[in-house]
Amino acid sequence: MANGIIGPVIAAAAGLLGVAVGGYFTAYNQKRERQQRRVTEQLAEFYGPMLMSALVRITCLRAMRSSRSLRAGPWDFSFARTRILTSRRTLTG
């Protein structure tokens, strides 16, 4: 009679232990995911405005650079050449 009861009791205990261990690992992983999500959100909120201002600045600089090249005339190139020659003179003596 004891042999007939021990098998199902062991199976039930193993099942309950499996459910408990699985629940623990699931809760642990969910907690870690929530922590990582929160850190990611905090970093995005902190660095987001800074990144946006840097992108705006880069875009403005590119637009200024392209507009300078579009309106460059012969006097722009002669001015650059004069500036280079002047800087060479100050370096050499």
Buried (B, 14 or more C-beta within 10 A) or exposed (E): EEEEEEEEEEEEEEEEEEEEEEEEEEEEEEEEEEEEEEEEEEEEEEEEEEEEEEEEEEEEEEEEEEEEEEEEEEEEEEEEEEEEEEEEEEEEE
